[in-house]
Amino acid sequence: MSAETTPAADARTERRAKRIAKNLTGFAAQHGGSADAVVEYVGAVATRIVVVGADGAWGDQVAPSYAVGRRAAELAGLTLHDNFEGELALKVKTGPYEWKRMAGIQLGG
């Protein structure tokens, strides 16, 4: 039995997932009552949960592992997608802040 499959590790994963799920549930409630999500690897020690609310608002939450991130999204009742493209990408509404940041990055700002 590996360290990641022990009862203690499973309990720790569940506690972390529940804590993150509260944030995800709150986001969904504030942005139309539901949300879609993609769970993405960031690196060896982090996973990013990109969340898009029913109203098009978006945000993200970092989890310590893919297992925690995926479980948190499931507990929050989010609709999970395999990737961030197609219909999910079209739902995202960007505002002046995002456009300024994107233009600044491309222009060296």
N, C-alpha and C positions, 0 to 999 in steps of 0.2 A: 504494500500500500504506500503510495507516494504521499509526501507532506501535503500536497494540494487536495487530496481526496479523504483526508481524515475528518472525523466528525467535527473537530474543533475548527478546521479550515472551512468546512461547509457552513458552520454557524457564523463564523466571521464574515464570510462572503454574504450571507443572508442579512446580517446586521448592516453591513456597509450598503448593500443594495436597497434596503428599506429606507435608510437615511437619504440616499440620493433620490429614491422614488418620490419622497415627499416634495422635494424641489421640483421634480418633473411634473408631478400632479398639480402643484400650485401654478406652474407655468401654463399648463394646458387649461386650467380653470380660468386663468386671467385672459386667455387668448382664444376664446371661442368654445371652450369646454372639451376639446379633444386635440390631439396632436399626433404627428407622424415623427418617426425618428430613424436615424441611421447610427449604428454603433461602429466606430472606426478605430483601428489601432493607431496610436500616435507613436509609440515606441515600445521598448521592452517593459516599461513600468507604468504605462498610462494608456487609457482608452478615452476617446472623445465621443460623447453622445450629442449629435446634432439634432435639435428638436425644432419642428415647424408647427406652430399653432394653426388652428382652423382659420384664423384671421390673417395668416401670412407672416405674422411675427416669428422671428427665429432667435435661437440662442443655443448655447451649448453648455455641457456639464462634463467635467473630467472625472473619470473613475479610475481606481488603481489597477484594474484588470478588465479584460474583455468579459470574463464571466460576471463580474460585478456590474459592469455597464449594461450588459444584455439583460441580466436579471432585474435590474432597476427599471429598465424600460418596460419589461413585462409586468412587473408589479404596479407600475403607473398606468398600465392599460394603453400604452402608446401603440400605434400601428407601426410595426417595424418594416423597414425596407432594406434590401441588400446593398444598395448604393444610392448616392445622392445625384440622381439625374432624372430626366423625363418629367413625369407629372409632379413629383415631389419638388424638384427644382423650380418648376413653374409656379408653385404655390408661394414661394418666398417673395415677400415685399421688402424692397430696400428703400431706405430713405436717404436724405441728403448726407448724413454722416457716412454711410457706407460708400456712396458715390464719391465723396471727397477723399476718403481713405483709399479707395481703389485707384482713383486718378493720381493721387499723391504717390502711391507706390510705383505706378507705371512711369510717372514723370520724374522719379527720383526723390520725391518729397517724403 
